[in-house]
Amino acid sequence: SETAAASSKNAAKTSETNAANSAQAAAASQTASANSATAAKKSETNAKNSETATKASEKNAKSSQTAAKTSETNAKDSEANAKVSETAAANSAKASAASQTAAKASEDAAREYANQTAEPYRYVLQPLPDVWIPFNDSLDMITGYSPGYKKVKIGDNVVQVASDKQVNFSRASTATYINKSGELKTAEINEPRFECDGLLIEGQRTNFFQNSTDPSKWNKSTSLDVTETGTDSFGFNYGRFVVQDSIVGTSKAHTIIGLYSSTGGVDTSGDEKHVTISCRVKSEVDNIAVRILFEHYDGEVRTSIGAANLNLTTRIISKTGQTSRVTARSVKDDATGWIFFEATLKADTTENTVGGFVQYSPDTGQMVTSGDYLDVTTPQIEAGTGASSFIVTGTAPATRASDMVTVPIKNNLYNLPFTVLCEVHKNWYKTPNAAPRVFDTGGHQTGAGIVMGFGSSGGYDGFPYCDIGGSNRRINENAGLEKMLIGMRVKSERSTCVVSNGKLSSETKTKWEYIRSTATIRIGGQTTAGLRHLFGHVRNFRLWHKELTDAQLGEVVE
């Protein structure tokens, strides 16, 4: 029993030990189970990560495949571009070589052309003139010889100094002109007049309208009132002539200023049969007219000859009476607003005294309207085929003397060959005398005279011509030009021609050989009587001691 008890006790300890071991095993199993669960969870996570990585790898693999294909394509493109670049480089090299070849060829061609044309080309450009007078704003010569005196301003003083390049100028009276600012100015005795077109050269003329700068003293109709007189910003003395209400609704013209043929008209009994009336007018009234009327006196009765009416709005000119004997024209200065209007009558052999009037008139078919008015300035009536510059008068008619312009022949012209060119502007549409001069000579020996100017015959009025030693040349087709480059050329073998705006006449031989040194070159007129005066402008007068080529004579002035 003691043994059994001991065995039971041992068995109890063994059971206790086994129970403890079982408890430990259970705990270990529980720990292992937990670890297994954790591992399983981790394995699941890793599996998912592995799946994601697999998908990413698959995607990257596809991207790598696409990139590889793109790289392959780009490589092929690069190869193709490299070939294109190589081809372009080769072509560029070829083009560069061709360009160099072409440049060399062009250089050679240019050199050859220059060699071929250098000699003829010098016959196109004009050489320096031996006599050169611009006539732009002074009487100074650039080249040539003409002893005289010129005015020079030193400080506040103006002194005269000697010069061997001063054109001689004289005029025995004052004269008016329009300066290059459009202003009416008065030139003193012996003072030249420079306008936009050059030096103005006119012959003697008389204005028979009295008090030409004082509208308050004009012999106007009593049906007109002078409501305003003054001087505008351009220097024109004007009067405003307004109709009275007593003539509203009538159609008659009314005198602003007039010269009655019965008491002091223009003498047309001699060689000069033309009478010209001119004025400047403006108005803001629509469709009214200024009328120029001519009349004559036979010793007993005053008779109307003809008239010209200018509509100030339309600028249309209409004529009445003996219209074939009346010519008229108008020119508007947009800056000043003044319309210059002139009309010319050719008197017949029975009309020894001609009078004339500047009148307000309603337009053809219209009536006088209340408020109608005309502003009028620079009225003039003179003998001649066209209007000359305005002449200031007082209580009697006044005469403007002729402009005289000369240089000596000495040291300026001697013998053949020679060429002359000059720019000219005519202030007329009908020659003012038998042969208006651009230049001629005086004081020469017999047969040595030189003439260059304008003629009239055979239906061509104002044609350019030259006359020297029996050689008379003309260009009829340029007769109607208002502005032109006129000239003449006399070759060393005596062939002579006249030139006008690049046109050359045919040539004939002159007998002219030389001109003596005591002679004179006269520009724009002959004598103080004004019988051959230009009544226009000259500028850029040039003379060469050589025959210019046809190409060098090709200048045109418009």
C-alpha positions, 0 to 999 in steps of 0.5 A, spaced: 500 500 500 505 504 501 508 502 495 501 503 491 501 510 495 508 512 492 506 510 485 499 514 486 503 520 488 508 519 482 503 518 478 499 524 480 506 528 479 507 525 472 499 527 471 501 534 474 507 534 469 503 532 463 498 537 465 503 543 465 506 540 459 499 540 456 498 547 458 505 549 455 503 546 449 496 549 449 499 555 450 505 554 444 499 552 440 495 558 441 502 562 440 503 558 433 496 559 431 496 566 432 503 566 428 500 562 423 494 567 422 499 573 422 503 569 417 497 567 413 495 575 413 502 577 411 502 572 406 495 574 403 498 581 403 504 579 400 500 575 395 496 582 393 502 586 393 505 580 388 499 581 384 499 588 384 507 588 382 505 583 377 500 587 374 505 593 374 511 589 371 506 587 366 504 594 364 511 596 364 513 591 360 508 593 355 510 600 356 517 598 355 515 594 348 511 601 346 517 605 348 522 600 344 517 600 338 517 608 338 525 608 339 525 603 333 521 608 329 525 614 331 531 611 330 528 610 323 526 617 322 533 620 325 536 615 320 531 618 314 532 625 317 540 624 317 540 622 310 535 628 308 540 633 312 546 629 308 542 631 301 540 638 303 548 639 305 550 636 299 545 641 295 547 647 299 554 646 298 552 645 290 547 651 291 553 655 294 558 653 289 553 655 284 551 662 287 559 663 288 559 662 280 553 666 279 556 672 283 562 671 279 559 671 273 554 678 275 561 681 277 564 680 271 557 682 267 557 688 271 564 690 270 563 688 262 557 693 262 560 698 266 566 698 261 561 698 255 556 704 258 561 708 261 563 712 255 556 713 252 553 714 259 557 721 260 553 724 255 546 723 259 548 727 265 549 735 264 556 738 265 556 744 270 553 750 266 558 755 264 553 760 265 548 758 271 542 763 274 537 760 278 532 766 278 529 762 284 529 768 290 535 772 288 539 775 282 545 771 284 549 767 279 552 760 280 557 761 274 558 766 269 560 773 269 556 780 270 559 785 274 554 789 279 552 790 286 548 786 291 545 787 298 548 784 304 545 784 311 551 785 316 548 785 323 542 790 323 545 794 317 544 792 309 550 794 305 551 794 297 557 790 296 561 789 289 560 782 285 562 779 278 556 774 279 550 779 279 544 779 274 542 787 272 535 788 273 531 795 273 524 797 273 522 804 273 516 803 278 513 799 283 509 793 282 505 788 286 506 780 286 504 774 290 510 772 294 511 764 296 506 765 301 500 767 297 501 774 300 500 780 295 506 784 296 509 791 293 516 791 290 519 797 290 523 801 284 528 796 281 526 791 286 525 784 282 519 780 284 520 772 285 514 768 285 513 760 286 514 760 278 521 764 278 522 771 276 516 775 274 518 779 268 512 783 265 512 789 260 509 796 261 501 796 262 496 801 265 490 800 270 485 804 268 480 803 274 481 808 279 482 807 286 483 800 285 485 799 293 480 803 296 473 799 295 469 805 298 471 810 292 469 805 287 463 808 282 458 802 284 451 802 283 446 805 288 443 799 288 449 796 292 451 797 299 459 797 301 458 794 308 465 792 309 472 794 307 478 791 309 485 787 308 485 780 309 490 776 312 494 775 305 494 783 304 488 783 299 484 790 300 477 788 299 470 791 299 463 787 300 458 789 296 451 787 298 444 788 294 439 792 297 432 790 298 429 794 293 432 790 287 430 783 290 426 779 285 429 782 279 434 779 274 439 785 272 446 786 273 449 792 278 456 795 277 461 794 282 466 798 279 467 801 272 470 805 266 465 808 262 467 808 254 464 815 253 469 819 259 475 815 259 475 808 256 481 804 253 484 806 246 484 801 241 485 805 235 492 803 234 495 796 233 493 793 240 486 791 239 485 787 246 482 789 252 482 785 259 478 786 265 480 782 271 479 781 279 478 777 285 472 775 288 469 770 293 462 769 296 459 764 301 452 765 297 450 759 292 449 760 285 451 768 284 455 770 279 460 776 277 460 779 271 465 782 266 462 787 261 465 790 255 462 796 251 464 801 246 463 809 245 462 811 237 462 818 239 455 819 241 452 812 243 455 807 248 454 800 246 454 793 249 459 789 246 459 782 250 460 779 257 462 773 261 459 771 267 462 766 272 458 762 277 462 762 283 459 755 286 460 751 279 465 756 276 462 755 270 463 761 265 457 763 260 458 769 255 453 773 252 453 778 246 458 778 241 461 771 244 466 770 239 470 776 241 470 774 248 475 769 252 475 768 259 478 764 264 478 763 272 483 760 277 481 759 284 486 759 290 484 754 295 488 757 301 486 764 300 479 763 297 479 768 292 477 766 285 481 770 280 477 772 274 479 775 267 475 776 260 478 779 254 475 782 248 478 783 241 475 790 239 474 791 231 476 796 227 470 801 228 471 800 236 476 806 238 475 806 245 472 800 249 470 801 256 468 795 261 465 793 268 465 788 274 458 787 276 454 783 281 449 779 277 444 773 279 446 767 275 443 765 269 435 764 270 435 766 277 433 773 281 436 777 286 435 774 293 436 778 299 443 778 302 446 776 296 453 779 296 460 779 293 467 780 296 471 784 290 479 785 290 484 787 285 480 790 279 484 792 273 482 794 266 488 794 261 490 794 254 493 787 252 491 780 251 491 777 258 491 780 265 498 782 268 500 783 275 495 788 279 497 795 279 495 800 284 492 806 282 489 813 286 485 818 283 488 817 276 490 811 272 497 808 273 502 805 269 507 799 271 514 800 268 517 794 264 522 789 268 529 789 264 533 783 266 540 783 262 547 780 263 553 782 258 555 777 253 563 778 255 566 772 258 559 768 258 558 767 250 563 768 244 562 763 239 560 756 237 558 751 239 553 753 245 547 750 248 541 754 252 536 751 257 531 755 261 524 753 265 519 758 263 512 759 265 507 763 261 502 768 264 497 768 258 493 763 253 494 768 247 501 771 246 501 778 249 505 781 243 508 779 236 514 774 239 515 774 247 522 773 248 525 768 253 532 771 251 535 775 246 541 779 244 542 787 243 548 791 241 551 785 237 554 786 230 550 785 224 547 778 223 549 776 230 543 776 233 540 770 237 533 770 239 529 764 243 522 765 245 515 764 243 511 765 236 504 765 233 502 763 226 498 758 222 494 757 228 499 755 233 499 761 238 505 761 243 510 756 239 517 755 242 522 757 237 529 760 236 532 764 231 540 765 229 543 767 223 538 765 218 536 758 222 529 759 225 527 753 228 520 751 232 516 746 235 508 747 233 506 742 237 508 745 244 504 751 243 499 750 248 503 748 254 503 753 260 510 751 263 516 748 259 523 747 259 525 751 252 532 751 249 536 751 243 543 748 241 548 750 236 553 745 234 560 746 232 558 745 225 553 750 225 547 745 225 541 748 230 535 746 233 530 748 238 528 744 244 521 744 248 520 739 254 524 734 251 522 735 244 527 737 239 526 740 232 529 738 226 536 742 224 538 747 219 545 750 218 546 757 221 551 762 218 552 765 225 559 765 227 561 769 233 558 775 237 562 781 239 564 782 247 560 789 247 553 785 246 548 784 251 544 778 253 536 780 255 532 776 258 524 776 258 524 782 254 527 787 249 526 794 251 522 799 256 516 799 251 515 792 253 514 790 246 517 783 246 516 782 253 515 775 256 509 776 261 511 770 265 516 767 269 523 764 268 528 760 272 534 756 272 537 759 266 543 755 263 548 756 258 554 751 256 560 752 251 558 746 248 553 742 244 549 737 249 547 731 247 539 729 245 539 725 252 542 731 255 536 735 252 531 731 255 528 735 261 521 736 262 517 741 266 510 741 268 
